[in-house]
């Protein structure tokens, strides 16, 4: 499974690195990350995201300004080829010896001078030539660093499923690693086809001279036979295979009995698409696994299904399992473990514990002794709702930690409905009753089930941060419900009994009057004391729909929260980014910002940097932003229709049998015989009206091509195209296609219409109701 976040871009990655670098010049010798260097994606091998730096503090954080910005080497490639576009930039650079090492969305690697932003070198593996990667397309999170004290190498797992070793000083491939510097990762994985159904988006983790790699596997399979998400390890020097850990146990292996009817023979996915963590001292690696094939129906894979949605500790040298914990039995909700587990040393009831804390999409935090897998606080198996879908057999219980308490709202229930006014709650209740709903782990149905949290979380790939001095654990999260509806697929195309369907594939329900259906916060940051298991504080992160709801309520309702990003923790401050667009950000809007918080209380500091200059990769999910903010500037409108195609008076298709006339070097033709006469009585008025109308037509046509009605996002290009309502649409992800249900497609099309209406308003035009399509509505614009 892959992040659906996927889908909030981490816009602050470069500024994270800049802050770490600036502090490093004055912070040598302090406790924490060595010399202020950010050597791992999560800061250290334990993913704490903590840098004990204090040059930037509460006294001066408000004076920070952008020192430099950097243009990705992807930009020229994307300019020349729209199919290489990306909707997000999720990289966090490493910083070693004053140099930043970053991957790009197209899996290029760049070395950047941390003081000036100048590019030192770029390595281009050209993995994009294999085609658009499955799931999220061209999205990549970073590289891994290794040194033996002499050699310095970077490792990147690319979209075409190769592991490359790069000389960190020169930017050249290390010829003695694998074959010419790379290893083919598909060779050992049955059914894997690079880019199409098997790709890489996250960096490897390195422990005991082993380079350990996960994978991203197609979330929209048509058949129950799929590639497994086996974990592979390679010798850091030579690239020779060291071991493979089977994510779906094979014959004779531990856990194979949890796959009934020999479903282990064909079932796949169960992959680690996100980040991993390692303990170099113990020699252990911690693997957060995802859901087996397919995410929403398990009738073909009855049983608990190890190691689906399990945290697994393996020996880094041998790959042997040390211990495991399954967070979801027989998963049906796409509740992948979404983030790297955080390794932390805590003290509970006077007992020192080497711990590992794993956040989940469900909003739980599971805390274990990382040496043996024993839970720090009791975990209870509690009864959960059962499925009535034919062929399905849900687990009777699921694990619930007794501590810490959940950091997110759980359950699509009446008590969680929006309740700012009695009217809003009543309207929300009517919407809720349209779907099957209930507490956490209510299974998918043919009618359609509301899941809260949805597949974006809760927690997501950016993970959490830990403060070793205070024991506080900081988790940014989302409140993002979704609708899951099970459909019977076309037997000629699929051998599944059921596949995921329903409205707007990645979307949740629209609440009363367009507001969220459930209570805020819609994005939050929660601080938990891991020495006690108690919550220290929780804040709503960002305003969300504060203004709109306040107008209805008649008073300021305060910050409601919206989609956020990853945390960065220093000796005095907690930093967090927030993007206005992207998956998971539907509950709110606003600017892309970078905030500083008092880490003891959660009170916002003085820093609020607008991040427009830091979006160095691709623009984020344009479909989530109002047209006046982005669309009019960024969407390339096709060449305007010829004036002859549109009557300037009646704003209808012109009649080719009628004569033409010219005004200010532009030729016109009417749709009725009297059009020319009326035009010449007030030519400026009619010429301007025609110009507006051509813009509207072209805008909507452009939007229909670049907007995916399934995911409600801008399409990166190069995916499946189909026609509906006289418009051509293109999918955003590999699992979006023309089989989307007609009634649901019509509902999704309303969102396109709303964007068109906004555009009409900006240029003083008006949309006509009753049209079959936005284009036809534009043509039927009132003659006045």
LINURMO-V285067 format. One record per residue. N is the residue number from 0. PSI is psi in radians with two decimals (NA if undefined). OMEGA is omega as a letter, one per 30 degrees, with the letter a starting at -180 (none if undefined). Layout:
# LINURMO-V285067
N_PSI_OMEGA ; N_PSI_OMEGA
This chain:
# LINURMO-V285067
0_2.79_a ; 1_2.66_a ; 2_2.44_l ; 3_0.47_l ; 4_-1.48_l ; 5_-0.54_b ; 6_0.50_l ; 7_2.07_a ; 8_2.49_l ; 9_1.42_a ; 10_-0.30_a ; 11_0.17_a ; 12_-0.75_a ; 13_-0.69_a ; 14_-0.52_l ; 15_-0.89_a ; 16_-0.65_l ; 17_-0.75_l ; 18_-0.77_l ; 19_-0.72_a ; 20_-0.82_a ; 21_-0.77_l ; 22_-0.56_a ; 23_-0.48_a ; 24_-0.30_a ; 25_0.12_a ; 26_0.23_a ; 27_2.43_l ; 28_-0.21_l ; 29_2.79_l ; 30_2.58_l ; 31_-2.55_a ; 32_2.31_a ; 33_2.16_l ; 34_0.40_l ; 35_0.14_a ; 36_2.48_a ; 37_1.50_a ; 38_-0.16_a ; 39_2.80_l ; 40_-0.72_a ; 41_0.40_l ; 42_-0.97_l ; 43_3.09_a ; 44_-0.37_l ; 45_0.07_l ; 46_0.64_a ; 47_-0.37_a ; 48_0.57_a ; 49_2.25_l ; 50_2.03_a ; 51_0.96_a ; 52_2.53_a ; 53_0.19_l ; 54_-0.67_l ; 55_2.10_a ; 56_-2.99_a ; 57_-0.41_a ; 58_-0.54_a ; 59_-0.02_a ; 60_-0.51_a ; 61_-0.21_a ; 62_-0.02_a ; 63_2.45_l ; 64_2.80_l ; 65_2.14_a ; 66_-0.68_l ; 67_2.84_l ; 68_2.81_a ; 69_2.36_l ; 70_2.25_a ; 71_2.51_l ; 72_-0.12_l ; 73_-0.50_a ; 74_-0.80_l ; 75_-0.65_l ; 76_-0.73_a ; 77_-0.55_l ; 78_-0.67_a ; 79_-0.29_a ; 80_1.76_a ; 81_-0.47_a ; 82_-0.22_l ; 83_0.15_a ; 84_2.72_l ; 85_2.53_a ; 86_-0.12_a ; 87_2.74_l ; 88_1.88_a ; 89_0.24_a ; 90_2.51_l ; 91_2.08_a ; 92_2.63_l ; 93_2.76_l ; 94_1.97_l ; 95_2.15_l ; 96_0.61_l ; 97_0.14_l ; 98_2.34_l ; 99_2.43_l ; 100_2.03_a ; 101_2.57_l ; 102_2.74_l ; 103_3.06_l ; 104_-0.47_l ; 105_0.23_l ; 106_0.47_l ; 107_2.82_l ; 108_2.33_a ; 109_2.48_l ; 110_2.26_a ; 111_2.33_l ; 112_2.12_a ; 113_-0.39_a ; 114_-0.60_a ; 115_-0.35_a ; 116_0.08_a ; 117_2.43_l ; 118_2.20_l ; 119_-0.78_l ; 120_2.81_l ; 121_2.30_l ; 122_2.17_a ; 123_1.80_l ; 124_-0.12_l ; 125_0.61_a ; 126_-0.37_a ; 127_-0.29_l ; 128_-0.28_l ; 129_-0.11_a ; 130_3.02_a ; 131_2.24_a ; 132_2.68_l ; 133_2.85_l ; 134_-1.75_a ; 135_0.00_a ; 136_-2.48_a ; 137_1.44_l ; 138_2.33_l ; 139_2.52_a ; 140_-0.42_l ; 141_-3.02_a ; 142_2.92_l ; 143_2.63_a ; 144_2.48_l ; 145_2.49_l ; 146_2.57_l ; 147_0.28_a ; 148_-0.32_l ; 149_-1.15_l ; 150_2.58_l ; 151_2.15_a ; 152_2.66_l ; 153_2.54_l ; 154_2.34_l ; 155_2.35_l ; 156_2.04_a ; 157_2.98_a ; 158_-0.47_l ; 159_0.37_l ; 160_0.86_l ; 161_2.54_l ; 162_2.08_a ; 163_2.53_l ; 164_2.28_a ; 165_2.37_l ; 166_2.09_a ; 167_-0.42_a ; 168_-0.65_a ; 169_-0.37_a ; 170_0.27_l ; 171_2.63_l ; 172_2.49_l ; 173_1.85_a ; 174_-0.53_a ; 175_-0.04_l ; 176_2.11_l ; 177_-2.31_l ; 178_1.74_l ; 179_0.48_l ; 180_-0.01_a ; 181_2.78_l ; 182_2.33_l ; 183_2.06_a ; 184_-0.12_a ; 185_-0.26_a ; 186_-0.65_a ; 187_0.07_a ; 188_1.89_l ; 189_2.44_l ; 190_0.02_a ; 191_2.25_l ; 192_2.00_a ; 193_2.45_l ; 194_-0.81_a ; 195_-0.81_l ; 196_0.03_a ; 197_2.06_a ; 198_-3.11_a ; 199_2.35_l ; 200_-0.35_a ; 201_2.72_l ; 202_2.73_l ; 203_3.00_l ; 204_2.55_a ; 205_2.25_l ; 206_2.32_l ; 207_0.74_l ; 208_0.47_l ; 209_2.29_l ; 210_2.03_a ; 211_2.24_a ; 212_2.38_l ; 213_-2.63_a ; 214_2.81_l ; 215_2.16_a ; 216_2.52_a ; 217_2.26_l ; 218_-0.06_a ; 219_0.90_a ; 220_2.61_l ; 221_-0.20_a ; 222_2.73_a ; 223_-0.31_l ; 224_2.10_a ; 225_2.79_l ; 226_2.50_l ; 227_2.68_l ; 228_0.82_a ; 229_2.49_l ; 230_2.28_a ; 231_2.49_l ; 232_2.49_a ; 233_2.63_l ; 234_2.24_a ; 235_-0.46_a ; 236_-0.78_a ; 237_-0.38_a ; 238_0.07_l ; 239_2.45_l ; 240_2.33_l ; 241_-0.79_l ; 242_2.86_l ; 243_2.31_l ; 244_2.07_a ; 245_2.05_a ; 246_-0.55_l ; 247_1.92_a ; 248_2.43_l ; 249_3.11_a ; 250_2.24_l ; 251_-0.11_a ; 252_2.75_l ; 253_2.27_l ; 254_-0.08_a ; 255_-0.47_a ; 256_-0.24_l ; 257_0.00_l ; 258_1.69_a ; 259_2.77_l ; 260_0.56_l ; 261_0.57_l ; 262_-0.23_l ; 263_-0.31_a ; 264_-0.51_a ; 265_-0.29_a ; 266_2.55_a ; 267_-2.59_a ; 268_-2.22_a ; 269_0.91_a ; 270_2.82_l ; 271_1.64_l ; 272_-0.33_a ; 273_-2.83_a ; 274_2.71_l ; 275_2.88_l ; 276_2.82_a ; 277_2.62_l ; 278_1.76_a ; 279_-0.63_a ; 280_-0.83_l ; 281_-0.44_a ; 282_0.52_a ; 283_2.58_l ; 284_2.47_a ; 285_2.08_a ; 286_2.02_l ; 287_1.87_a ; 288_2.81_l ; 289_-2.88_a ; 290_2.52_l ; 291_2.97_l ; 292_2.39_f ; 293_3.02_a ; 294_-0.42_a ; 295_-0.21_a ; 296_2.28_a ; 297_0.33_a ; 298_-0.34_l ; 299_-0.01_a ; 300_0.97_a ; 301_2.61_a ; 302_3.02_a ; 303_-0.56_l ; 304_1.05_l ; 305_2.44_g ; 306_0.65_l ; 307_2.28_l ; 308_0.67_l ; 309_2.59_l ; 310_2.11_a ; 311_2.26_l ; 312_2.17_l ; 313_2.73_l ; 314_2.19_a ; 315_-0.51_a ; 316_-0.67_a ; 317_-0.37_a ; 318_0.10_a ; 319_2.47_l ; 320_2.30_l ; 321_-0.87_l ; 322_2.90_l ; 323_2.80_l ; 324_2.21_l ; 325_2.06_a ; 326_-0.41_l ; 327_2.22_l ; 328_2.32_l ; 329_1.10_a ; 330_2.38_l ; 331_0.22_a ; 332_0.10_a ; 333_0.68_l ; 334_0.97_l ; 335_2.63_l ; 336_2.00_a ; 337_-0.22_a ; 338_2.82_l ; 339_2.31_l ; 340_2.57_a ; 341_2.17_l ; 342_2.20_a ; 343_2.54_l ; 344_2.09_a ; 345_2.97_l ; 346_1.95_a ; 347_2.10_a ; 348_0.72_l ; 349_0.01_a ; 350_2.15_l ; 351_2.31_a ; 352_2.25_l ; 353_1.82_a ; 354_2.88_l ; 355_2.27_a ; 356_2.13_a ; 357_2.04_l ; 358_2.80_a ; 359_2.90_l ; 360_-0.45_a ; 361_-0.22_a ; 362_0.10_l ; 363_2.69_l ; 364_2.04_l ; 365_2.26_a ; 366_2.22_a ; 367_2.77_l ; 368_2.03_a ; 369_-0.17_l ; 370_-0.48_a ; 371_-0.10_l ; 372_0.10_l ; 373_2.35_a ; 374_2.44_a ; 375_-0.70_l ; 376_2.69_a ; 377_2.53_l ; 378_2.20_a ; 379_2.42_l ; 380_1.99_a ; 381_2.55_l ; 382_2.52_l ; 383_2.84_l ; 384_2.60_a ; 385_2.63_a ; 386_2.56_l ; 387_0.15_a ; 388_2.30_a ; 389_2.32_l ; 390_-0.28_a ; 391_2.58_l ; 392_1.77_a ; 393_2.75_l ; 394_2.37_a ; 395_-0.43_a ; 396_2.84_l ; 397_2.70_a ; 398_2.33_l ; 399_2.10_l ; 400_2.43_l ; 401_-0.43_l ; 402_2.59_f ; 403_2.87_l ; 404_2.75_a ; 405_2.56_l ; 406_0.03_l ; 407_2.79_l ; 408_2.39_a ; 409_2.27_l ; 410_2.23_l ; 411_1.38_a ; 412_2.88_a ; 413_-0.68_a ; 414_-0.32_l ; 415_0.03_a ; 416_2.70_l ; 417_2.37_a ; 418_0.59_l ; 419_-0.61_l ; 420_2.75_l ; 421_-0.60_a ; 422_-0.78_l ; 423_-0.70_l ; 424_-0.70_l ; 425_-0.76_l ; 426_-0.68_l ; 427_-0.68_l ; 428_-0.69_l ; 429_-0.68_l ; 430_-0.75_a ; 431_-0.69_a ; 432_-0.16_l ; 433_-0.25_a ; 434_2.76_l ; 435_2.45_a ; 436_2.90_a ; 437_-2.81_a ; 438_3.10_l ; 439_2.44_a ; 440_0.37_l ; 441_2.15_a ; 442_2.78_l ; 443_2.66_a ; 444_2.96_l ; 445_-0.44_l ; 446_-0.63_a ; 447_2.16_a ; 448_2.43_l ; 449_2.17_l ; 450_2.27_l ; 451_1.98_g ; 452_2.86_l ; 453_-2.87_a ; 454_-0.21_l ; 455_-0.08_l ; 456_-3.10_g ; 457_-2.62_l ; 458_2.72_l ; 459_-2.95_a ; 460_-0.41_a ; 461_-0.36_l ; 462_-2.65_a ; 463_2.94_l ; 464_2.60_a ; 465_2.38_l ; 466_1.90_a ; 467_-0.30_a ; 468_-0.57_a ; 469_-0.29_a ; 470_0.14_a ; 471_2.47_a ; 472_2.14_a ; 473_2.20_a ; 474_1.89_l ; 475_2.43_a ; 476_2.97_a ; 477_2.63_l ; 478_1.67_a ; 479_1.57_l ; 480_2.72_l ; 481_2.89_l ; 482_2.27_l ; 483_2.10_l ; 484_2.27_l ; 485_2.27_l ; 486_2.64_l ; 487_2.16_a ; 488_2.96_l ; 489_2.08_a ; 490_-0.38_l ; 491_-0.30_a ; 492_-0.27_a ; 493_2.54_l ; 494_0.24_l ; 495_2.63_l ; 496_-0.62_l ; 497_2.57_l ; 498_2.91_a ; 499_2.37_l ; 500_-2.56_l ; 501_3.04_a ; 502_2.51_l ; 503_1.67_a ; 504_-0.74_a ; 505_0.08_a ; 506_2.79_l ; 507_-3.08_a ; 508_2.58_l ; 509_2.21_a ; 510_-3.03_a ; 511_2.27_l ; 512_0.50_l ; 513_-0.01_l ; 514_2.90_l ; 515_2.61_a ; 516_-0.53_a ; 517_3.00_a ; 518_2.66_l ; 519_3.08_f ; 520_2.56_l ; 521_-0.21_l ; 522_2.41_a ; 523_2.89_l ; 524_2.25_a ; 525_2.32_l ; 526_2.22_a ; 527_2.32_l ; 528_1.87_a ; 529_-0.11_l ; 530_-0.40_a ; 531_-0.37_a ; 532_0.11_a ; 533_2.63_l ; 534_2.35_l ; 535_-0.78_l ; 536_2.85_l ; 537_2.38_l ; 538_2.66_l ; 539_2.22_a ; 540_1.81_a ; 541_2.90_a ; 542_-0.62_a ; 543_-2.56_a ; 544_0.69_a ; 545_-0.85_a ; 546_-0.82_a ; 547_-0.74_a ; 548_-0.63_l ; 549_-0.66_l ; 550_-0.64_l ; 551_-0.73_a ; 552_-0.52_a ; 553_0.16_l ; 554_2.86_a ; 555_2.11_a ; 556_-0.04_l ; 557_-3.12_a ; 558_2.33_a ; 559_-0.20_l ; 560_2.62_l ; 561_-3.06_a ; 562_2.37_a ; 563_-2.79_a ; 564_-2.83_a ; 565_2.73_a ; 566_2.65_l ; 567_2.24_a ; 568_2.30_l ; 569_-3.02_a ; 570_-0.49_a ; 571_-0.30_a ; 572_2.72_l ; 573_2.17_l ; 574_2.53_l ; 575_2.47_l ; 576_2.87_l ; 577_2.24_l ; 578_2.56_a ; 579_-0.44_a ; 580_-3.01_l ; 581_2.81_l ; 582_2.50_a ; 583_-0.23_a ; 584_0.26_a ; 585_-0.38_a ; 586_-0.24_a ; 587_3.12_a ; 588_-2.41_l ; 589_-3.04_a ; 590_2.90_l ; 591_2.06_a ; 592_2.88_l ; 593_2.04_a ; 594_2.67_l ; 595_2.39_a ; 596_2.61_l ; 597_2.02_a ; 598_-0.26_l ; 599_-0.53_a ; 600_-0.35_a ; 601_0.02_l ; 602_2.41_a ; 603_2.42_l ; 604_-2.79_a ; 605_-0.21_a ; 606_2.24_l ; 607_1.43_a ; 608_2.19_l ; 609_2.34_a ; 610_0.38_a ; 611_-0.68_a ; 612_-0.26_a ; 613_-0.08_l ; 614_1.49_a ; 615_-0.04_a ; 616_-1.79_a ; 617_2.70_l ; 618_2.50_a ; 619_2.16_l ; 620_1.31_a ; 621_-0.51_a ; 622_-0.23_l ; 623_-0.09_a ; 624_2.60_l ; 625_2.58_a ; 626_-0.63_a ; 627_-0.33_a ; 628_-0.68_a ; 629_-0.83_a ; 630_-0.83_a ; 631_-0.42_a ; 632_-0.60_a ; 633_-0.56_a ; 634_2.24_l ; 635_1.87_l ; 636_2.31_l ; 637_2.84_l ; 638_2.34_a ; 639_2.54_l ; 640_2.60_l ; 641_2.53_a ; 642_-0.53_a ; 643_-0.37_a ; 644_-0.19_a ; 645_2.24_l ; 646_2.14_a ; 647_-0.29_a ; 648_-0.92_a ; 649_-0.11_l ; 650_0.80_l ; 651_2.88_l ; 652_2.32_a ; 653_2.75_a ; 654_1.95_a ; 655_-0.26_l ; 656_-0.27_a ; 657_2.69_l ; 658_2.79_l ; 659_2.86_l ; 660_2.87_a ; 661_2.43_l ; 662_2.12_a ; 663_0.85_l ; 664_0.22_l ; 665_2.30_l ; 666_2.42_l ; 667_2.81_l ; 668_2.48_a ; 669_3.00_l ; 670_-0.19_l ; 671_2.70_a ; 672_-0.51_a ; 673_0.07_a ; 674_-0.77_a ; 675_-0.75_a ; 676_-0.76_l ; 677_-0.70_a ; 678_-0.80_a ; 679_-0.27_l ; 680_-0.50_l ; 681_1.18_a ; 682_-0.67_a ; 683_-0.71_a ; 684_-0.85_a ; 685_-0.59_l ; 686_-0.70_l ; 687_-0.71_l ; 688_-0.72_l ; 689_-0.67_l ; 690_-0.77_l ; 691_-0.76_a ; 692_-0.66_l ; 693_-0.68_l ; 694_-0.78_a ; 695_-0.83_a ; 696_-0.83_a ; 697_-0.62_l ; 698_-0.85_a ; 699_-0.68_l ; 700_-0.69_l ; 701_-0.75_a ; 702_-0.68_a ; 703_-0.49_l ; 704_-0.65_a ; 705_0.00_a ; 706_2.21_l ; 707_2.04_a ; 708_-0.21_a ; 709_-0.87_a ; 710_-0.15_a ; 711_0.78_l ; 712_2.86_l ; 713_2.36_l ; 714_2.40_l ; 715_-0.25_a ; 716_2.67_l ; 717_0.10_a ; 718_-2.97_a ; 719_2.43_l ; 720_2.62_l ; 721_2.89_a ; 722_2.39_l ; 723_2.51_l ; 724_0.54_l ; 725_0.13_l ; 726_2.71_l ; 727_2.16_l ; 728_2.69_l ; 729_2.44_a ; 730_2.75_l ; 731_-0.67_a ; 732_2.90_a ; 733_-0.32_a ; 734_0.14_l ; 735_2.30_l ; 736_-3.09_a ; 737_-0.09_l ; 738_0.01_l ; 739_2.33_a ; 740_2.46_a ; 741_-0.82_a ; 742_-0.60_l ; 743_-0.62_l ; 744_-0.74_l ; 745_-0.65_l ; 746_-0.75_l ; 747_-0.56_a ; 748_-0.42_l ; 749_-0.55_l ; 750_-0.63_l ; 751_-0.73_l ; 752_-0.70_a ; 753_-0.67_l ; 754_-0.67_l ; 755_-0.74_l ; 756_-0.70_l ; 757_-0.70_l ; 758_-0.74_l ; 759_-0.75_a ; 760_-0.69_a ; 761_-0.54_a ; 762_0.28_l ; 763_0.39_l ; 764_3.14_a ; 765_2.42_l ; 766_2.50_l ; 767_2.14_l ; 768_2.75_l ; 769_-0.01_l ; 770_2.67_l ; 771_-0.42_a ; 772_2.81_l ; 773_-0.62_l ; 774_-0.79_l ; 775_-0.63_l ; 776_-0.65_l ; 777_-0.73_a ; 778_-0.56_a ; 779_0.29_l ; 780_2.39_a ; 781_2.44_a ; 782_-0.33_l ; 783_NA_none
